[in-house]
Amino acid sequence: MSRGKKVAQLELDAAQQQAALQVLKSFLEERFELELGSFEVQEVLDLISREIAPHYYNKAIADAQALLADRFASLESDLWALEKA
C-alpha cells in the first residue's frame, strides 16, 4: 500500500465484534453510568474503528517497519563480515 492512501475501515470478525461491543458497553456503564442500547454502542464502536483504530494500525506498521529495518541492517552487516576477501 502506498503512502497517502486512506486505510480501509478495520473490520472484526463476528465474535471479535460482539466481544468489543460487550467490553465497550460494560466500560461505559461502569465508568460513566451510561446505559446505552446496542445501536448506540455499535455507533461508538464504529466511530472508534473509523477514526481512531487506523492511527494505532499505522503506528503498528511503522513500528514493524523500523524493527525489520534494524534486523535487516544487522543481517546485512553479518553477511558482509562473512564475505571472503
Residue frames as qw, qx, qy, qz and C-alpha x, y, z in Angstrom:
[[0.000, 0.890, 0.455, 0.000, 0.00, 0.00, 0.00],
 [0.443, 0.415, -0.027, 0.794, 1.46, 3.32, -0.96],
 [0.216, -0.341, -0.436, 0.804, 1.72, 6.25, 1.36],
 [0.190, 0.112, -0.091, -0.971, -1.05, 8.77, 1.31],
 [0.461, -0.241, -0.701, -0.487, -3.81, 6.26, 0.59],
 [0.551, -0.376, 0.300, -0.682, -6.57, 6.09, 3.13],
 [0.014, 0.105, -0.984, 0.144, -6.68, 2.83, 5.07],
 [0.522, -0.336, -0.596, -0.509, -9.96, 0.96, 4.74],
 [0.584, -0.522, 0.261, -0.565, -12.00, 0.75, 7.91],
 [0.087, 0.285, -0.937, 0.180, -10.71, -2.07, 10.04],
 [0.769, -0.182, -0.282, -0.545, -13.16, -4.94, 10.36],
 [0.314, -0.320, 0.826, -0.342, -13.53, -7.51, 13.12],
 [0.325, -0.138, -0.891, -0.286, -14.99, -10.96, 12.73],
 [0.531, -0.550, -0.386, -0.516, -18.39, -11.56, 14.35],
 [0.746, -0.443, -0.422, 0.262, -17.00, -12.97, 17.61],
 [0.452, -0.029, -0.164, 0.876, -14.49, -10.13, 17.97],
 [0.150, -0.435, -0.242, -0.854, -17.21, -7.59, 17.19],
 [0.642, -0.585, -0.417, -0.268, -19.51, -8.99, 19.89],
 [0.704, -0.330, -0.338, 0.530, -16.69, -9.09, 22.43],
 [0.279, 0.148, -0.017, 0.949, -15.71, -5.49, 21.63],
 [0.343, -0.537, -0.325, -0.699, -19.32, -4.34, 21.94],
 [0.719, -0.554, -0.420, 0.018, -19.69, -6.03, 25.33],
 [0.599, -0.180, -0.236, 0.744, -16.42, -4.55, 26.64],
 [0.081, 0.283, 0.115, 0.949, -17.40, -1.08, 25.42],
 [0.495, -0.579, -0.408, -0.503, -20.93, -1.35, 26.81],
 [0.732, -0.482, -0.397, 0.271, -19.63, -2.50, 30.21],
 [0.474, -0.013, -0.128, 0.871, -16.99, 0.22, 30.28],
 [0.104, -0.419, -0.203, -0.879, -19.49, 2.98, 29.52],
 [0.627, -0.591, -0.415, -0.292, -21.89, 1.67, 32.17],
 [0.750, -0.411, -0.319, 0.409, -19.28, 1.23, 34.90],
 [0.479, -0.037, -0.049, 0.876, -17.14, 4.29, 34.23],
 [0.054, -0.103, -0.129, -0.985, -19.71, 6.87, 33.12],
 [0.301, 0.334, 0.733, -0.510, -23.01, 5.33, 34.26],
 [0.444, 0.353, -0.323, -0.758, -24.21, 5.37, 30.65],
 [0.561, 0.142, 0.810, -0.098, -26.66, 2.64, 29.81],
 [0.341, 0.454, -0.410, -0.714, -26.63, 2.64, 26.03],
 [0.883, 0.242, 0.294, -0.275, -28.54, 0.29, 23.78],
 [0.778, 0.003, 0.500, 0.380, -26.92, -1.99, 21.26],
 [0.493, 0.763, 0.268, 0.321, -27.38, 0.50, 18.43],
 [0.106, -0.978, 0.152, -0.093, -25.69, 3.33, 20.32],
 [0.651, -0.539, 0.483, 0.227, -22.77, 1.14, 21.44],
 [0.749, 0.315, 0.452, 0.368, -22.37, -0.04, 17.83],
 [0.288, 0.923, 0.095, 0.237, -22.20, 3.61, 16.72],
 [0.363, -0.861, 0.352, 0.048, -19.44, 4.33, 19.27],
 [0.752, -0.209, 0.553, 0.292, -17.50, 1.25, 18.15],
 [0.630, 0.620, 0.347, 0.311, -17.93, 2.26, 14.50],
 [0.042, 0.987, -0.111, 0.109, -16.54, 5.71, 15.32],
 [0.551, -0.651, 0.497, 0.158, -13.54, 4.18, 17.07],
 [0.777, 0.123, 0.541, 0.296, -12.97, 1.78, 14.16],
 [0.498, 0.767, 0.280, 0.291, -13.26, 4.52, 11.57],
 [0.067, 0.951, -0.091, 0.289, -11.47, 7.44, 13.26],
 [0.445, -0.766, 0.450, -0.117, -9.11, 6.08, 15.94],
 [0.911, -0.111, 0.387, 0.095, -8.13, 2.49, 15.09],
 [0.743, 0.612, 0.011, 0.271, -6.34, 3.45, 11.84],
 [0.006, -0.881, 0.389, -0.270, -3.88, 5.57, 13.85],
 [0.683, -0.465, 0.555, -0.099, -2.98, 2.57, 16.01],
 [0.904, 0.301, 0.286, 0.103, -2.78, 0.37, 12.92],
 [0.508, 0.804, -0.151, 0.269, -0.45, 2.79, 11.15],
 [0.279, -0.789, 0.501, -0.220, 1.73, 3.09, 14.27],
 [0.845, -0.204, 0.494, -0.018, 2.00, -0.69, 14.49],
 [0.814, 0.528, 0.133, 0.204, 3.00, -0.87, 10.83],
 [0.215, 0.881, -0.312, 0.283, 5.63, 1.86, 11.31],
 [0.552, -0.618, 0.537, -0.160, 6.99, 0.06, 14.38],
 [0.912, 0.072, 0.395, 0.078, 7.19, -3.23, 12.45],
 [0.636, 0.732, -0.039, 0.241, 8.95, -1.48, 9.54],
 [0.070, -0.857, 0.444, -0.251, 11.51, 0.05, 11.90],
 [0.746, -0.389, 0.533, -0.087, 12.11, -3.29, 13.63],
 [0.890, 0.322, 0.287, 0.148, 12.56, -5.07, 10.31],
 [0.412, 0.858, -0.197, 0.233, 14.88, -2.33, 9.01],
 [0.337, -0.744, 0.548, -0.180, 17.09, -2.77, 12.09],
 [0.847, -0.129, 0.515, -0.014, 17.08, -6.56, 11.74],
 [0.798, 0.557, 0.147, 0.175, 17.90, -6.41, 8.02],
 [0.165, 0.897, -0.354, 0.207, 20.70, -3.91, 8.65],
 [0.553, -0.563, 0.604, -0.115, 22.16, -6.26, 11.25],
 [0.887, 0.169, 0.427, 0.050, 21.82, -9.22, 8.89],
 [0.595, 0.786, -0.061, 0.156, 23.46, -7.26, 6.09],
 [0.068, -0.833, 0.521, -0.172, 26.44, -6.38, 8.27],
 [0.745, -0.291, 0.597, -0.062, 26.74, -10.04, 9.34],
 [0.850, 0.445, 0.263, 0.100, 26.77, -11.09, 5.68],
 [0.348, 0.879, -0.274, 0.176, 29.45, -8.53, 4.85],
 [0.416, -0.675, 0.594, -0.133, 31.54, -9.92, 7.72],
 [0.847, -0.019, 0.530, 0.008, 31.31, -13.41, 6.17],
 [0.669, 0.739, -0.060, -0.047, 32.44, -12.23, 2.76],
 [0.827, -0.192, 0.220, 0.480, 35.86, -13.53, 1.69],
 [0.003, -0.847, 0.228, 0.480, 38.50, -11.11, 0.51]]
